[in-house]
Amino acid sequence: MQTMAIRDLKNNPSHMTEYLEHNQSVFITKHSKPIGITLPLNDDVFSVGLRQSAAIDQYRHGLISLGKMAEFLSITKTEAIRLVDRLGIDWLDYTPEELEEQAIAAGAYRRA
């Protein structure tokens, strides 16, 4: 995700269109504070809507967690997992070894 100051947008709007053409969202700032966001009109926007697209884009770029995305969209974490999975976005970033360690730890915790 790109960031662009409103004065830069005013002086050179072609940068915004370049980002959008490359399927990148852009935070618009004024005095270094976010005031808006642009989203490229792609299949995600049309299939899931603007609010979900903004949240998904922020999750995809590591700006918010899956839990925060779910909270923002007023859905459960399970529903958020299904949503990003449906869009082909990785939501589980463990290696197979790390996943095995987590499963062992969860099993030990459950028995305790």
N, C-alpha and C positions, 0 to 999 in steps of 0.2 A: 504494500500500500504506500502510495506517495503522499507527500504533504506539500501544499502550495499556499503561500500567503496570498491574501486577496489582492494586494497591490501587484504581485507577480501575475496573477490571473488577469487583472485589468491591463497590464502592460504587454503581456504576451499570451493571449488566450490559446494560441496554437499548442502550447505545451499541454494544456488540459486535454485537448482532443487527441494528442499523441498518446497520452496515458490511457485514455478511454479506448482508443483503437487497439491498444495492446492489452485490453481486458484488465486494466488496473483501476482500482478505486483510488480516490484522492480525498484526503482530508483538506478542507479549506480552513485556513487560520486567519485571524485578525489580531494583531499584536501578540502573536505566538499562542493564542488560545483557539482551540477548535470551535468553529461556528457552523460547520456543515460537512457533508460528505457527498461525493458524486459516485455513482455506480454505473458501470458500463451496462448497456442494455444487451444482455446475453440470455442464454437459455435459462440460467438460474433465476434471473429476475422474473422471467415470464412464468416459470414453473412453480416458484415458491413465494413470490411477492417481494415487495421492496423491504419491508421490515425484516423478514427472514434473510433476504439476500445480504443486507447490511450486517446482520449478526453473524451470518455464516462467513462473510468475507473477513470480518474482524477475527473470528475463530481461526480461519484458514491461515491468517498471517500472524497468529500467535499473540494477538493483542488482548484477547479475552480467553478465558478457559471454557471448556465445554459446559461446566456448571453455570458460569456467568451467562453463556449464550442461552442456556435453557431458562434461566431466571428472566433474562431480557425478553424472551419469547413467551413467557408464562406457560412453559411446558415442562414435563418431567425430564430428568437426565436421560432416561431410557428413550423417550420420544426424540430427544436431541441426537442421541446416538443413531437412531433409525433414520433421522433426517439427513445427517451428514453421510451416513453409509449409503443411502439411496443416491446421493450426489457423487459418490465415489471418492469421498474425502476420508483419509485415514484418521481414525479417532483413537486408535490404540497404538501408542508409539513405543511399546516394549519390544525388545528382541525376544526370540523364543526362550533364551536362557533367563532373561529377566522375568518373563511371564511365568516360567516354571518356579522361580524363586518366590514370586508373589503367591502362587497357588500353594506352595509348601507353607509359607508363612500364614496364609489364611486358614489352612487346615490346622496348623498348630494353635492358632488363636482360637479357633472354634472349639477345639478339644479342651482348652484351658478353662 
